[in-house]
Amino acid sequence: METSFHGYACPSCGESPGFSGDSPSCARCGAAWSRYGGVVDFTGKEQYWGEIPRSEMEELVRRAERDGWRRALAGGYGGLDAYNRKVYVDKEKRRGDFKRLLPMTREWRVLDVGCGLGSITASLALDAAEVYAFDPARERAAFCALRAGQDRLDNVTVAAADVFNAPYRGGYFDMAVVCGVMEWFAEFRGGGDPREVQRDGLARILSLLKPGGYLYLAIENRFGLNYLLGHPDPHSGLRFATFLPLAAANIYSKLVRRRPYRVPIHSPRGLSRLAADAGFIVDRLYYPAPHYHLPVYFLPLESRDSWRFFLDGIAIRNSISKEIAHFGARAAAFLGMQGTVAPAIAMIARRPA
Ligand SMILES: [Zn+2]
């Protein structure tokens, strides 16, 4: 790991750690961490989440070391369905396009929270001074570090960490990116009320931002039209769970999946409240169309005209289910409820100056 990045701080005591040697540790408090591939692992535990099953991910890291990450990723593996293949392989370069919404400069220090395979990290690295990325799944963090190294993105540094032990200095970053990640905070944390865990995670991220620093956060909308039409919630796999109050969703999940419901998502209003509770000032909300995974258009949630323009001129209607969704979306726009039923939300918020 590069030692020239000054944004690291020991998660136990806050000291700037040196990462030299095989067993990096903190000179002040003695906290010690292991290495995995090219990253320091601050998590201290085994955990995994990803589009790709863990065993295949380990194999992917090995192949990326041997053949280069691009070939390894393009080589195909069983874990990715057609949609994820499009998002994570074929069009992955566009995943970070949301950066155009922000007044990024070459001076910016950016934090990619839950970097996964690193598409967004790599995109941000083209426009920022320093990019710090982390993921609680060490195999994914290792892949992200590998690709950054192979692409000579010398301004990227990657760690295995989760948001609650994130090893960074407070007040260091100009922007934090939380794309499709906050919904998993409580799953990784284990205990605690899921909404409170999410709020605490956001508050932790806020503390890492400079005063006036930006948060870009993307997440599904619990009242999304797609879920109204019966699409299962991608986090729990349950139909209609996102509409239920948390306690009811929990009972439903325990009955059907035999595990608690710890992946709540929010309405635009609920998300704004959560961010405000964490200390943020909410700036703008968008529908990242067609989805935040691979946004092409950002429609301001309150703009009925943008929504109609998108529906009539751009949205694809090549199946009955899409026709039904189109009809529903038109009706929502007619009622001025387009923001309420947008499938996903992209939020830009700031730490108070
Ligand atoms: Zn320490």
Residues whose N, C-alpha, C, O or C-beta is under 5 A from the ligand:
A	BS01	ZN	C10 S12 C13 G14 E15 C26 R28 C29 G30 A31
